Amino acid sequence: MKLSVSERIQLAEDIWDSIPAENPDAVTLTPVQLQEIRTRLDEHERDPSSAVAWDEVRSELFQR
């Protein structure tokens, strides 16, 4: 609890990112999840301007 909120979020992200690096099978996607990714990718390819950069999303989240 000594860390700031943004530092705790970063720590959680770092831990989450380390899981597939250590054990790739621990983070497998279901067929439904894969289909959702394909759908979103198709939508993005049809209209790339609708995307929001991760830096913008993250910045907005940290401002709250």
PQR file with spaces between the fields and no chain letter, atoms N, CA, C, O and H, PARSE charges and radii, in Angstrom:
ATOM       1  N    MET     1       0.823   -1.197    0.000 -0.4000 1.5000
ATOM       2  CA   MET     1       0.000    0.000    0.000 -0.0000 2.0000
ATOM       3  C    MET     1       0.868    1.263    0.000  0.5500 1.7000
ATOM       4  O    MET     1       0.342    2.374   -0.067 -0.5500 1.4000
ATOM       5  N    LYS     2       2.169    1.103    0.073 -0.4000 1.5000
ATOM       6  CA   LYS     2       3.061    2.259    0.066 -0.0000 2.0000
ATOM       7  C    LYS     2       3.246    2.814   -1.345  0.5500 1.7000
ATOM       8  O    LYS     2       3.709    3.941   -1.520 -0.5500 1.4000
ATOM       9  H    LYS     2       2.597    0.201    0.128  0.4000 1.0000
ATOM      10  N    LEU     3       2.884    2.018   -2.343 -0.4000 1.5000
ATOM      11  CA   LEU     3       2.998    2.473   -3.731 -0.0000 2.0000
ATOM      12  C    LEU     3       1.797    3.330   -4.103  0.5500 1.7000
ATOM      13  O    LEU     3       0.704    3.162   -3.562 -0.5500 1.4000
ATOM      14  H    LEU     3       2.508    1.102   -2.201  0.4000 1.0000
ATOM      15  N    SER     4       2.017    4.248   -5.034 -0.4000 1.5000
ATOM      16  CA   SER     4       0.906    5.046   -5.547 -0.0000 2.0000
ATOM      17  C    SER     4       0.001    4.156   -6.402  0.5500 1.7000
ATOM      18  O    SER     4       0.376    3.043   -6.771 -0.5500 1.4000
ATOM      19  H    SER     4       2.905    4.384   -5.473  0.4000 1.0000
ATOM      20  N    VAL     5      -1.167    4.651   -6.704 -0.4000 1.5000
ATOM      21  CA   VAL     5      -2.096    3.878   -7.533 -0.0000 2.0000
ATOM      22  C    VAL     5      -1.455    3.558   -8.874  0.5500 1.7000
ATOM      23  O    VAL     5      -1.523    2.418   -9.336 -0.5500 1.4000
ATOM      24  H    VAL     5      -1.472    5.555   -6.405  0.4000 1.0000
ATOM      25  N    SER     6      -0.837    4.543   -9.503 -0.4000 1.5000
ATOM      26  CA   SER     6      -0.227    4.291  -10.816 -0.0000 2.0000
ATOM      27  C    SER     6       0.908    3.272  -10.709  0.5500 1.7000
ATOM      28  O    SER     6       1.094    2.455  -11.612 -0.5500 1.4000
ATOM      29  H    SER     6      -0.781    5.468   -9.128  0.4000 1.0000
ATOM      30  N    GLU     7       1.668    3.315   -9.613 -0.4000 1.5000
ATOM      31  CA   GLU     7       2.740    2.332   -9.434 -0.0000 2.0000
ATOM      32  C    GLU     7       2.176    0.932   -9.216  0.5500 1.7000
ATOM      33  O    GLU     7       2.741   -0.043   -9.711 -0.5500 1.4000
ATOM      34  H    GLU     7       1.517    3.979   -8.880  0.4000 1.0000
ATOM      35  N    ARG     8       1.071    0.820   -8.485 -0.4000 1.5000
ATOM      36  CA   ARG     8       0.448   -0.493   -8.270 -0.0000 2.0000
ATOM      37  C    ARG     8      -0.126   -1.039   -9.573  0.5500 1.7000
ATOM      38  O    ARG     8      -0.026   -2.235   -9.847 -0.5500 1.4000
ATOM      39  H    ARG     8       0.612    1.613   -8.083  0.4000 1.0000
ATOM      40  N    ILE     9      -0.725   -0.163  -10.372 -0.4000 1.5000
ATOM      41  CA   ILE     9      -1.247   -0.609  -11.672 -0.0000 2.0000
ATOM      42  C    ILE     9      -0.099   -1.109  -12.537  0.5500 1.7000
ATOM      43  O    ILE     9      -0.208   -2.158  -13.173 -0.5500 1.4000
ATOM      44  H    ILE     9      -0.806    0.808  -10.149  0.4000 1.0000
ATOM      45  N    GLN    10       1.005   -0.362  -12.562 -0.4000 1.5000
ATOM      46  CA   GLN    10       2.164   -0.781  -13.353 -0.0000 2.0000
ATOM      47  C    GLN    10       2.698   -2.116  -12.857  0.5500 1.7000
ATOM      48  O    GLN    10       3.072   -2.970  -13.661 -0.5500 1.4000
ATOM      49  H    GLN    10       1.094    0.490  -12.045  0.4000 1.0000
ATOM      50  N    LEU    11       2.738   -2.306  -11.546 -0.4000 1.5000
ATOM      51  CA   LEU    11       3.195   -3.573  -10.982 -0.0000 2.0000
ATOM      52  C    LEU    11       2.287   -4.724  -11.419  0.5500 1.7000
ATOM      53  O    LEU    11       2.768   -5.791  -11.803 -0.5500 1.4000
ATOM      54  H    LEU    11       2.434   -1.612  -10.893  0.4000 1.0000
ATOM      55  N    ALA    12       0.980   -4.502  -11.358 -0.4000 1.5000
ATOM      56  CA   ALA    12       0.035   -5.540  -11.787 -0.0000 2.0000
ATOM      57  C    ALA    12       0.228   -5.861  -13.268  0.5500 1.7000
ATOM      58  O    ALA    12       0.184   -7.028  -13.658 -0.5500 1.4000
ATOM      59  H    ALA    12       0.589   -3.636  -11.046  0.4000 1.0000
ATOM      60  N    GLU    13       0.440   -4.842  -14.091 -0.4000 1.5000
ATOM      61  CA   GLU    13       0.691   -5.076  -15.519 -0.0000 2.0000
ATOM      62  C    GLU    13       1.970   -5.882  -15.718  0.5500 1.7000
ATOM      63  O    GLU    13       2.009   -6.814  -16.522 -0.5500 1.4000
ATOM      64  H    GLU    13       0.476   -3.895  -13.774  0.4000 1.0000
ATOM      65  N    ASP    14       3.012   -5.516  -14.982 -0.4000 1.5000
ATOM      66  CA   ASP    14       4.280   -6.227  -15.119 -0.0000 2.0000
ATOM      67  C    ASP    14       4.144   -7.694  -14.713  0.5500 1.7000
ATOM      68  O    ASP    14       4.678   -8.580  -15.380 -0.5500 1.4000
ATOM      69  H    ASP    14       2.981   -4.759  -14.329  0.4000 1.0000
ATOM      70  N    ILE    15       3.432   -7.946  -13.621 -0.4000 1.5000
ATOM      71  CA   ILE    15       3.201   -9.324  -13.195 -0.0000 2.0000
ATOM      72  C    ILE    15       2.411  -10.073  -14.254  0.5500 1.7000
ATOM      73  O    ILE    15       2.767  -11.190  -14.628 -0.5500 1.4000
ATOM      74  H    ILE    15       2.998   -7.226  -13.079  0.4000 1.0000
ATOM      75  N    TRP    16       1.331   -9.453  -14.741 -0.4000 1.5000
ATOM      76  CA   TRP    16       0.491  -10.094  -15.757 -0.0000 2.0000
ATOM      77  C    TRP    16       1.310  -10.416  -17.004  0.5500 1.7000
ATOM      78  O    TRP    16       1.185  -11.507  -17.561 -0.5500 1.4000
ATOM      79  H    TRP    16       1.042   -8.545  -14.437  0.4000 1.0000
ATOM      80  N    ASP    17       2.144   -9.479  -17.445 -0.4000 1.5000
ATOM      81  CA   ASP    17       2.955   -9.693  -18.642 -0.0000 2.0000
ATOM      82  C    ASP    17       3.995  -10.792  -18.452  0.5500 1.7000
ATOM      83  O    ASP    17       4.431  -11.402  -19.428 -0.5500 1.4000
ATOM      84  H    ASP    17       2.246   -8.593  -16.992  0.4000 1.0000
ATOM      85  N    SER    18       4.396  -11.051  -17.213 -0.4000 1.5000
ATOM      86  CA   SER    18       5.421  -12.061  -16.972 -0.0000 2.0000
ATOM      87  C    SER    18       4.869  -13.483  -17.067  0.5500 1.7000
ATOM      88  O    SER    18       5.635  -14.425  -17.270 -0.5500 1.4000
ATOM      89  H    SER    18       4.042  -10.556  -16.421  0.4000 1.0000
ATOM      90  N    ILE    19       3.572  -13.653  -16.926 -0.4000 1.5000
ATOM      91  CA   ILE    19       2.979  -14.999  -16.905 -0.0000 2.0000
ATOM      92  C    ILE    19       3.183  -15.737  -18.224  0.5500 1.7000
ATOM      93  O    ILE    19       3.693  -16.857  -18.208 -0.5500 1.4000
ATOM      94  H    ILE    19       2.949  -12.888  -16.762  0.4000 1.0000
ATOM      95  N    PRO    20       2.806  -15.156  -19.371 -0.5600 1.5000
ATOM      96  CA   PRO    20       3.020  -15.919  -20.609  0.2800 2.0000
ATOM      97  C    PRO    20       4.491  -16.109  -20.943  0.5500 1.7000
ATOM      98  O    PRO    20       4.850  -17.066  -21.629 -0.5500 1.4000
ATOM      99  N    ALA    21       5.337  -15.221  -20.474 -0.4000 1.5000
ATOM     100  CA   ALA    21       6.769  -15.390  -20.728 -0.0000 2.0000
ATOM     101  C    ALA    21       7.296  -16.628  -20.011  0.5500 1.7000
ATOM     102  O    ALA    21       8.174  -17.327  -20.516 -0.5500 1.4000
ATOM     103  H    ALA    21       5.046  -14.443  -19.917  0.4000 1.0000
ATOM     104  N    GLU    22       6.746  -16.888  -18.828 -0.4000 1.5000
ATOM     105  CA   GLU    22       7.185  -18.031  -18.032 -0.0000 2.0000
ATOM     106  C    GLU    22       6.475  -19.322  -18.441  0.5500 1.7000
ATOM     107  O    GLU    22       7.076  -20.396  -18.454 -0.5500 1.4000
ATOM     108  H    GLU    22       6.032  -16.320  -18.418  0.4000 1.0000
ATOM     109  N    ASN    23       5.177  -19.203  -18.778 -0.4000 1.5000
ATOM     110  CA   ASN    23       4.372  -20.377  -19.099 -0.0000 2.0000
ATOM     111  C    ASN    23       3.350  -20.002  -20.182  0.5500 1.7000
ATOM     112  O    ASN    23       2.214  -19.651  -19.860 -0.5500 1.4000
ATOM     113  H    ASN    23       4.688  -18.330  -18.768  0.4000 1.0000
ATOM     114  N    PRO    24       3.741  -20.072  -21.453 -0.5600 1.5000
ATOM     115  CA   PRO    24       2.849  -19.642  -22.545  0.2800 2.0000
ATOM     116  C    PRO    24       1.500  -20.353  -22.564  0.5500 1.7000
ATOM     117  O    PRO    24       0.512  -19.772  -23.013 -0.5500 1.4000
ATOM     118  N    ASP    25       1.435  -21.586  -22.090 -0.4000 1.5000
ATOM     119  CA   ASP    25       0.169  -22.320  -22.108 -0.0000 2.0000
ATOM     120  C    ASP    25      -0.814  -21.815  -21.052  0.5500 1.7000
ATOM     121  O    ASP    25      -1.997  -22.153  -21.097 -0.5500 1.4000
ATOM     122  H    ASP    25       2.238  -22.058  -21.725  0.4000 1.0000
ATOM     123  N    ALA    26      -0.340  -21.017  -20.115 -0.4000 1.5000
ATOM     124  CA   ALA    26      -1.208  -20.514  -19.051 -0.0000 2.0000
ATOM     125  C    ALA    26      -2.189  -19.462  -19.562  0.5500 1.7000
ATOM     126  O    ALA    26      -3.186  -19.158  -18.906 -0.5500 1.4000
ATOM     127  H    ALA    26       0.621  -20.742  -20.078  0.4000 1.0000
ATOM     128  N    VAL    27      -1.899  -18.915  -20.729 -0.4000 1.5000
ATOM     129  CA   VAL    27      -2.732  -17.831  -21.251 -0.0000 2.0000
ATOM     130  C    VAL    27      -3.211  -18.196  -22.653  0.5500 1.7000
ATOM     131  O    VAL    27      -2.865  -17.532  -23.630 -0.5500 1.4000
ATOM     132  H    VAL    27      -1.090  -19.162  -21.262  0.4000 1.0000
ATOM     133  N    THR    28      -3.995  -19.237  -22.739 -0.4000 1.5000
ATOM     134  CA   THR    28      -4.553  -19.617  -24.034 -0.0000 2.0000
ATOM     135  C    THR    28      -5.931  -18.988  -24.176  0.5500 1.7000
ATOM     136  O    THR    28      -6.652  -18.822  -23.192 -0.5500 1.4000
ATOM     137  H    THR    28      -4.276  -19.776  -21.946  0.4000 1.0000
ATOM     138  N    LEU    29      -6.287  -18.643  -25.393 -0.4000 1.5000
ATOM     139  CA   LEU    29      -7.576  -18.022  -25.664 -0.0000 2.0000
ATOM     140  C    LEU    29      -8.598  -19.071  -26.074  0.5500 1.7000
ATOM     141  O    LEU    29      -8.268  -20.072  -26.710 -0.5500 1.4000
ATOM     142  H    LEU    29      -5.701  -18.778  -26.192  0.4000 1.0000
ATOM     143  N    THR    30      -9.827  -18.821  -25.701 -0.4000 1.5000
ATOM     144  CA   THR    30     -10.915  -19.704  -26.121 -0.0000 2.0000
ATOM     145  C    THR    30     -11.274  -19.367  -27.567  0.5500 1.7000
ATOM     146  O    THR    30     -10.902  -18.304  -28.064 -0.5500 1.4000
ATOM     147  H    THR    30     -10.095  -18.008  -25.184  0.4000 1.0000
ATOM     148  N    PRO    31     -11.989  -20.260  -28.243 -0.5600 1.5000
ATOM     149  CA   PRO    31     -12.436  -19.947  -29.604  0.2800 2.0000
ATOM     150  C    PRO    31     -13.281  -18.665  -29.661  0.5500 1.7000
ATOM     151  O    PRO    31     -13.183  -17.901  -30.622 -0.5500 1.4000
ATOM     152  N    VAL    32     -14.095  -18.435  -28.655 -0.4000 1.5000
ATOM     153  CA   VAL    32     -14.920  -17.215  -28.624 -0.0000 2.0000
ATOM     154  C    VAL    32     -14.029  -15.972  -28.519  0.5500 1.7000
ATOM     155  O    VAL    32     -14.275  -14.969  -29.188 -0.5500 1.4000
ATOM     156  H    VAL    32     -14.175  -19.055  -27.875  0.4000 1.0000
ATOM     157  N    GLN    33     -13.003  -16.043  -27.683 -0.4000 1.5000
ATOM     158  CA   GLN    33     -12.088  -14.909  -27.549 -0.0000 2.0000
ATOM     159  C    GLN    33     -11.328  -14.656  -28.849  0.5500 1.7000
ATOM     160  O    GLN    33     -11.151  -13.509  -29.260 -0.5500 1.4000
ATOM     161  H    GLN    33     -12.802  -16.858  -27.139  0.4000 1.0000
ATOM     162  N    LEU    34     -10.886  -15.727  -29.487 -0.4000 1.5000
ATOM     163  CA   LEU    34     -10.194  -15.580  -30.771 -0.0000 2.0000
ATOM     164  C    LEU    34     -11.100  -14.941  -31.820  0.5500 1.7000
ATOM     165  O    LEU    34     -10.660  -14.088  -32.590 -0.5500 1.4000
ATOM     166  H    LEU    34     -11.030  -16.659  -29.154  0.4000 1.0000
ATOM     167  N    GLN    35     -12.364  -15.355  -31.846 -0.4000 1.5000
ATOM     168  CA   GLN    35     -13.308  -14.775  -32.795 -0.0000 2.0000
ATOM     169  C    GLN    35     -13.509  -13.290  -32.519  0.5500 1.7000
ATOM     170  O    GLN    35     -13.585  -12.490  -33.452 -0.5500 1.4000
ATOM     171  H    GLN    35     -12.722  -16.048  -31.220  0.4000 1.0000
ATOM     172  N    GLU    36     -13.596  -12.920  -31.254 -0.4000 1.5000
ATOM     173  CA   GLU    36     -13.760  -11.513  -30.884 -0.0000 2.0000
ATOM     174  C    GLU    36     -12.559  -10.687  -31.351  0.5500 1.7000
ATOM     175  O    GLU    36     -12.718   -9.573  -31.851 -0.5500 1.4000
ATOM     176  H    GLU    36     -13.535  -13.570  -30.496  0.4000 1.0000
ATOM     177  N    ILE    37     -11.372  -11.236  -31.184 -0.4000 1.5000
ATOM     178  CA   ILE    37     -10.168  -10.542  -31.651 -0.0000 2.0000
ATOM     179  C    ILE    37     -10.214  -10.358  -33.160  0.5500 1.7000
ATOM     180  O    ILE    37      -9.904   -9.280  -33.668 -0.5500 1.4000
ATOM     181  H    ILE    37     -11.243  -12.140  -30.778  0.4000 1.0000
ATOM     182  N    ARG    38     -10.600  -11.410  -33.877 -0.4000 1.5000
ATOM     183  CA   ARG    38     -10.699  -11.309  -35.340 -0.0000 2.0000
ATOM     184  C    ARG    38     -11.730  -10.256  -35.753  0.5500 1.7000
ATOM     185  O    ARG    38     -11.496   -9.475  -36.675 -0.5500 1.4000
ATOM     186  H    ARG    38     -10.852  -12.286  -33.464  0.4000 1.0000
ATOM     187  N    THR    39     -12.870  -10.243  -35.063 -0.4000 1.5000
ATOM     188  CA   THR    39     -13.920   -9.269  -35.359 -0.0000 2.0000
ATOM     189  C    THR    39     -13.408   -7.854  -35.147  0.5500 1.7000
ATOM     190  O    THR    39     -13.609   -6.983  -35.993 -0.5500 1.4000
ATOM     191  H    THR    39     -13.060  -10.877  -34.314  0.4000 1.0000
ATOM     192  N    ARG    40     -12.754   -7.627  -34.029 -0.4000 1.5000
ATOM     193  CA   ARG    40     -12.235   -6.288  -33.734 -0.0000 2.0000
ATOM     194  C    ARG    40     -11.149   -5.880  -34.720  0.5500 1.7000
ATOM     195  O    ARG    40     -11.091   -4.722  -35.135 -0.5500 1.4000
ATOM     196  H    ARG    40     -12.592   -8.335  -33.342  0.4000 1.0000
ATOM     197  N    LEU    41     -10.291   -6.820  -35.096 -0.4000 1.5000
ATOM     198  CA   LEU    41      -9.249   -6.526  -36.075 -0.0000 2.0000
ATOM     199  C    LEU    41      -9.865   -6.173  -37.424  0.5500 1.7000
ATOM     200  O    LEU    41      -9.428   -5.226  -38.078 -0.5500 1.4000
ATOM     201  H    LEU    41     -10.338   -7.760  -34.759  0.4000 1.0000
ATOM     202  N    ASP    42     -10.876   -6.928  -37.842 -0.4000 1.5000
ATOM     203  CA   ASP    42     -11.568   -6.618  -39.095 -0.0000 2.0000
ATOM     204  C    ASP    42     -12.182   -5.226  -39.061  0.5500 1.7000
ATOM     205  O    ASP    42     -12.086   -4.471  -40.029 -0.5500 1.4000
ATOM     206  H    ASP    42     -11.231   -7.697  -37.311  0.4000 1.0000
ATOM     207  N    GLU    43     -12.816   -4.891  -37.933 -0.4000 1.5000
ATOM     208  CA   GLU    43     -13.417   -3.560  -37.796 -0.0000 2.0000
ATOM     209  C    GLU    43     -12.352   -2.474  -37.872  0.5500 1.7000
ATOM     210  O    GLU    43     -12.557   -1.433  -38.496 -0.5500 1.4000
ATOM     211  H    GLU    43     -12.893   -5.504  -37.147  0.4000 1.0000
ATOM     212  N    HIS    44     -11.230   -2.722  -37.242 -0.4000 1.5000
ATOM     213  CA   HIS    44     -10.134   -1.747  -37.283 -0.0000 2.0000
ATOM     214  C    HIS    44      -9.599   -1.580  -38.703  0.5500 1.7000
ATOM     215  O    HIS    44      -9.334   -0.463  -39.147 -0.5500 1.4000
ATOM     216  H    HIS    44     -11.064   -3.568  -36.735  0.4000 1.0000
ATOM     217  N    GLU    45      -9.443   -2.692  -39.408 -0.4000 1.5000
ATOM     218  CA   GLU    45      -8.927   -2.615  -40.788 -0.0000 2.0000
ATOM     219  C    GLU    45      -9.891   -1.872  -41.708  0.5500 1.7000
ATOM     220  O    GLU    45      -9.461   -1.208  -42.652 -0.5500 1.4000
ATOM     221  H    GLU    45      -9.658   -3.600  -39.048  0.4000 1.0000
ATOM     222  N    ARG    46     -11.202   -1.982  -41.435 -0.4000 1.5000
ATOM     223  CA   ARG    46     -12.186   -1.242  -42.229 -0.0000 2.0000
ATOM     224  C    ARG    46     -12.160    0.252  -41.915  0.5500 1.7000
ATOM     225  O    ARG    46     -12.384    1.077  -42.801 -0.5500 1.4000
ATOM     226  H    ARG    46     -11.550   -2.521  -40.668  0.4000 1.0000
ATOM     227  N    ASP    47     -11.886    0.605  -40.646 -0.4000 1.5000
ATOM     228  CA   ASP    47     -11.887    2.010  -40.246 -0.0000 2.0000
ATOM     229  C    ASP    47     -10.791    2.252  -39.202  0.5500 1.7000
ATOM     230  O    ASP    47     -11.081    2.324  -38.008 -0.5500 1.4000
ATOM     231  H    ASP    47     -11.704   -0.065  -39.926  0.4000 1.0000
ATOM     232  N    PRO    48      -9.542    2.377  -39.642 -0.5600 1.5000
ATOM     233  CA   PRO    48      -8.430    2.567  -38.703  0.2800 2.0000
ATOM     234  C    PRO    48      -8.561    3.842  -37.860  0.5500 1.7000
ATOM     235  O    PRO    48      -7.998    3.921  -36.769 -0.5500 1.4000
ATOM     236  N    SER    49      -9.290    4.825  -38.354 -0.4000 1.5000
ATOM     237  CA   SER    49      -9.414    6.083  -37.603 -0.0000 2.0000
ATOM     238  C    SER    49     -10.244    5.930  -36.334  0.5500 1.7000
ATOM     239  O    SER    49     -10.247    6.821  -35.485 -0.5500 1.4000
ATOM     240  H    SER    49      -9.747    4.761  -39.241  0.4000 1.0000
ATOM     241  N    SER    50     -10.946    4.810  -36.200 -0.4000 1.5000
ATOM     242  CA   SER    50     -11.771    4.612  -35.010 -0.0000 2.0000
ATOM     243  C    SER    50     -10.947    4.140  -33.807  0.5500 1.7000
ATOM     244  O    SER    50     -11.449    4.109  -32.684 -0.5500 1.4000
ATOM     245  H    SER    50     -10.943    4.086  -36.890  0.4000 1.0000
ATOM     246  N    ALA    51      -9.709    3.781  -34.039 -0.4000 1.5000
ATOM     247  CA   ALA    51      -8.855    3.268  -32.961 -0.0000 2.0000
ATOM     248  C    ALA    51      -8.358    4.397  -32.074  0.5500 1.7000
ATOM     249  O    ALA    51      -8.196    5.536  -32.512 -0.5500 1.4000
ATOM     250  H    ALA    51      -9.301    3.806  -34.952  0.4000 1.0000
ATOM     251  N    VAL    52      -8.123    4.053  -30.823 -0.4000 1.5000
ATOM     252  CA   VAL    52      -7.539    4.985  -29.865 -0.0000 2.0000
ATOM     253  C    VAL    52      -6.203    4.393  -29.439  0.5500 1.7000
ATOM     254  O    VAL    52      -6.123    3.224  -29.059 -0.5500 1.4000
ATOM     255  H    VAL    52      -8.255    3.128  -30.466  0.4000 1.0000
ATOM     256  N    ALA    53      -5.176    5.193  -29.505 -0.4000 1.5000
ATOM     257  CA   ALA    53      -3.838    4.718  -29.155 -0.0000 2.0000
ATOM     258  C    ALA    53      -3.789    4.312  -27.680  0.5500 1.7000
ATOM     259  O    ALA    53      -4.414    4.955  -26.836 -0.5500 1.4000
ATOM     260  H    ALA    53      -5.241    6.142  -29.813  0.4000 1.0000
ATOM     261  N    TRP    54      -3.044    3.246  -27.372 -0.4000 1.5000
ATOM     262  CA   TRP    54      -2.927    2.767  -26.006 -0.0000 2.0000
ATOM     263  C    TRP    54      -2.405    3.877  -25.083  0.5500 1.7000
ATOM     264  O    TRP    54      -2.857    3.994  -23.944 -0.5500 1.4000
ATOM     265  H    TRP    54      -2.537    2.725  -28.058  0.4000 1.0000
ATOM     266  N    ASP    55      -1.467    4.684  -25.561 -0.4000 1.5000
ATOM     267  CA   ASP    55      -0.939    5.765  -24.731 -0.0000 2.0000
ATOM     268  C    ASP    55      -2.042    6.725  -24.304  0.5500 1.7000
ATOM     269  O    ASP    55      -2.040    7.210  -23.173 -0.5500 1.4000
ATOM     270  H    ASP    55      -1.099    4.589  -26.486  0.4000 1.0000
ATOM     271  N    GLU    56      -2.990    7.004  -25.207 -0.4000 1.5000
ATOM     272  CA   GLU    56      -4.118    7.877  -24.871 -0.0000 2.0000
ATOM     273  C    GLU    56      -5.025    7.228  -23.829  0.5500 1.7000
ATOM     274  O    GLU    56      -5.425    7.870  -22.857 -0.5500 1.4000
ATOM     275  H    GLU    56      -2.992    6.610  -26.126  0.4000 1.0000
ATOM     276  N    VAL    57      -5.344    5.965  -24.035 -0.4000 1.5000
ATOM     277  CA   VAL    57      -6.214    5.249  -23.096 -0.0000 2.0000
ATOM     278  C    VAL    57      -5.558    5.209  -21.724  0.5500 1.7000
ATOM     279  O    VAL    57      -6.190    5.522  -20.715 -0.5500 1.4000
ATOM     280  H    VAL    57      -5.019    5.444  -24.824  0.4000 1.0000
ATOM     281  N    ARG    58      -4.312    4.830  -21.694 -0.4000 1.5000
ATOM     282  CA   ARG    58      -3.602    4.722  -20.420 -0.0000 2.0000
ATOM     283  C    ARG    58      -3.502    6.075  -19.730  0.5500 1.7000
ATOM     284  O    ARG    58      -3.714    6.178  -18.522 -0.5500 1.4000
ATOM     285  H    ARG    58      -3.798    4.576  -22.514  0.4000 1.0000
ATOM     286  N    SER    59      -3.181    7.108  -20.493 -0.4000 1.5000
ATOM     287  CA   SER    59      -3.093    8.450  -19.921 -0.0000 2.0000
ATOM     288  C    SER    59      -4.412    8.871  -19.300  0.5500 1.7000
ATOM     289  O    SER    59      -4.442    9.433  -18.205 -0.5500 1.4000
ATOM     290  H    SER    59      -3.009    7.024  -21.475  0.4000 1.0000
ATOM     291  N    GLU    60      -5.499    8.597  -20.001 -0.4000 1.5000
ATOM     292  CA   GLU    60      -6.823    8.944  -19.476 -0.0000 2.0000
ATOM     293  C    GLU    60      -7.128    8.172  -18.194  0.5500 1.7000
ATOM     294  O    GLU    60      -7.680    8.729  -17.246 -0.5500 1.4000
ATOM     295  H    GLU    60      -5.474    8.140  -20.890  0.4000 1.0000
ATOM     296  N    LEU    61      -6.772    6.907  -18.170 -0.4000 1.5000
ATOM     297  CA   LEU    61      -7.015    6.100  -16.979 -0.0000 2.0000
ATOM     298  C    LEU    61      -6.245    6.627  -15.772  0.5500 1.7000
ATOM     299  O    LEU    61      -6.775    6.669  -14.661 -0.5500 1.4000
ATOM     300  H    LEU    61      -6.323    6.454  -18.941  0.4000 1.0000
ATOM     301  N    PHE    62      -5.001    7.025  -15.991 -0.4000 1.5000
ATOM     302  CA   PHE    62      -4.175    7.505  -14.890 -0.0000 2.0000
ATOM     303  C    PHE    62      -4.578    8.895  -14.411  0.5500 1.7000
ATOM     304  O    PHE    62      -4.202    9.303  -13.312 -0.5500 1.4000
ATOM     305  H    PHE    62      -4.570    6.991  -16.893  0.4000 1.0000
ATOM     306  N    GLN    63      -5.331    9.618  -15.217 -0.4000 1.5000
ATOM     307  CA   GLN    63      -5.805   10.947  -14.807 -0.0000 2.0000
ATOM     308  C    GLN    63      -6.979   10.861  -13.856  0.5500 1.7000
ATOM     309  O    GLN    63      -7.301   11.845  -13.190 -0.5500 1.4000
ATOM     310  H    GLN    63      -5.636    9.286  -16.109  0.4000 1.0000
ATOM     311  N    ARG    64      -7.623    9.719  -13.774 -0.4000 1.5000
ATOM     312  CA   ARG    64      -8.798    9.566  -12.907 -0.0000 2.0000
ATOM     313  C    ARG    64      -8.420    9.417  -11.469  0.5500 1.7000
ATOM     314  O    ARG    64      -9.294    9.279  -10.612 -0.5500 1.4000
ATOM     315  H    ARG    64      -7.362    8.919  -14.314  0.4000 1.0000
